[in-house]
Amino acid sequence: MSSKYHSASHAKYLIQYHIIWCPKFRFSVLTGDIETKLKEILQNICVRYSIKALVKVSESSFTV
């Protein structure tokens, strides 16, 4: 995986964020239309700010 480092006058940096959705209760919250809309919003943010999403995992990938 190649990383794109940014440069400032006296520094090089790479910023990465790890976003975790933690609902208050252990039941599925992000399902159906809510999951679809949230994915759409996050994709739009990635496009707007030229962000590359490395991994996408939804609640439907897990069973509790």
Secondary structure by P-SEA (a helix, b strand, c coil): cbbbbbbcccccbbbbbbbbbbcccccccccaaaaaaaaaaaaaaaaaaccccccccccccccc
